[in-house]
Amino acid sequence: MKALHMIAILLVIVGALNWGVLALTGWEVGQLFGGMEATVSKVIYILVGISGLLLLFTHKGDCKQCS
């Protein structure tokens, strides 16, 4: 479960950085993979979304500071 938690945190950080870059520059990381319509971009965005949901429901139990 620890590996899944670490992957989820990494993907959520990637998503957060993408939003920050988008807000500051108008450019998004997904454009590196062919834009929003590219299959690779969609898979990455889906994984980031699933990671966010996973952390939403499991973070309090996993985090020593939140327990």
Secondary structure, 3 states (H helix, E strand, C coil): CHHHHHHHHHHHHHHHHHHHHHHHHCCCHHHHHCCCCCHHHHHHHHHHHHHHHHHHHHHHHHCCCCC
